[in-house]
């Protein structure tokens, strides 16, 4: 049993509930993001999108408190961060996931981004946050499904000249 971190700006969608929750055996989803938690519509819609799995939509601070009360030895939990900065904040707050996956990072208008993979747009700030997570000893894998080849995102960022 473990905590699994999934970085995806789409948050909860079919690929997350069907593919990733099944892949990890996750019985619970926690979306930890300050902006999303402040949106009353997201707090209503995201649990409905989870297809019956217990789901919490919380701030990063509240997510860390919630996770500290859980025992990863008894429950597989999928934690979703909207972006690299949110994931880094969770990690700096003490989250120790078994794995870190990037499912999707769509380009954000008005930002200077580089398409690292067809489904992952990264700004220099994103790259720095991903590198900081990698420096903690974690391999970050950009995968759309568990059967995709597990590449190393930090290496891809270096090859693209972002680090």
NORQUIMO-V628586 format. One record per helix or strand. SS is the DSSP state (H for helix, E for strand). FROM is the first residue (numbers start at 1). LEN is the number of residues. If there is no record, write none. Layout:
ss->{SS | SS}
from->{FROM | FROM}
len->{LEN | LEN}
This chain:
ss->{E | H | E | H | H | E | H | E | H | E | E | E | H | E | H}
from->{3 | 14 | 28 | 34 | 40 | 54 | 60 | 77 | 84 | 99 | 113 | 120 | 124 | 140 | 153}
len->{6 | 11 | 5 | 4 | 10 | 5 | 9 | 5 | 9 | 7 | 5 | 4 | 12 | 3 | 7}
